[in-house]
Amino acid sequence: MGLLEHNLFSAIKAANNIRNKYSHKDNYSVSIAELNSLKYNWTNDQAKAFKGACAKGTGEAVKIAMLFLCWSAIGLVKSDI
């Protein structure tokens, strides 16, 4: 697209692909491998938190991966609202 860094765009696109699968496939279940595509410039602490969430189950891993991705996107807003 040119407006976003390629890696961030790829992570957002991967999140949308996961959302589409949930919307259109009744028996869809996200995998940890798919969640790895949501990683964008993670720190060591974020990677450690994700690993811990994965140990608790896919649901927890989804929550933390999306939280980190959304936080990165929110960081794009530079001006006060």
Beta strands, then each sheet from edge to edge (+ up, - down):
end
